[in-house]
Amino acid sequence: MTTVLQARGLTKHYGHVVAMDNTDFDLRAGEILAVIGDNGAGKSTLIKALTGAVIPDSGTISLKGEEVHFRDALDARKAGIETVYQELGVAPALDITQNLYLGREQRRKGFLGTVFRKLDKPAMRRGSARQMADLGIRVQSIRQKVETLSGGQRQAVAVARVAAWATSVVIMDEPTAALGVRETNQVLGLIERVRENGLPVVLISHNMPNVFQVADRIHIHRLGRRIALVDPNSTTMEEAVAVMTGAKSPESLGGRA
């Protein structure tokens, strides 16, 4: 299968602390790749390197077969990589449409848009309604303020925003944290629909049942590097956790990496 996002030998030091230790990464087209690891394993630094928020000391990152050098997160966004962070990043006082187009507002065509910088609100509302419908997200109105939505619906708005603008990769950092069972299942279903709509997804999560429910492959990260890459259909949850925590060696997986 085609590899969309790849890293080789990424290393990052913060003084004497090694946050990334010659680590590799591979994301294929059309897959949900889960990234798991204990706190302090270096997952966050890896993801920040892939999204331009951290510049590695050494190593290479390739997107769709071409080496890229992200100077910041804006470079990664321009390349089509969008991220939903654990903190969500939605603006509660704004409505759904304003959140989906935040920082990417559309201006009206012609004189009103170029001179008076008038926004094309009808076009943005149509685009928002279309995006929410494509992902199967149900709300009373796209004019609802996000602060009136449930936790799961707010997360859905955040996912809809990145899915609307991503052209290469969607990265989700703990998207089900602090959600109830019903809302968690809704978000997991949303992740699968993003994949079905043609975008590969990187899912960072501590929730093993969630990981094994939706992931096509699992990247196990420990001590700053990828130590295994496994198929959840041939690896048990207990085996993955044991390797992740160091209770078992990656070799114990019997070549399933």
PyMOL commands that set and color helices and strands:
alter all, ss='L'
color gray80, all
select helices_A, chain A and resi 43-50+73-78+96-100+111-114+121-134+146-148+151-165+181-196+208-214+237-245+250-253
alter helices_A, ss='H'
color red, helices_A
select strands_A, chain A and resi 3-14+17-28+32-36+58-63+66-68+81-84+169-173+201-204+217-222+225-230
alter strands_A, ss='S'
color yellow, strands_A
deselect
rebuild
show_as cartoon
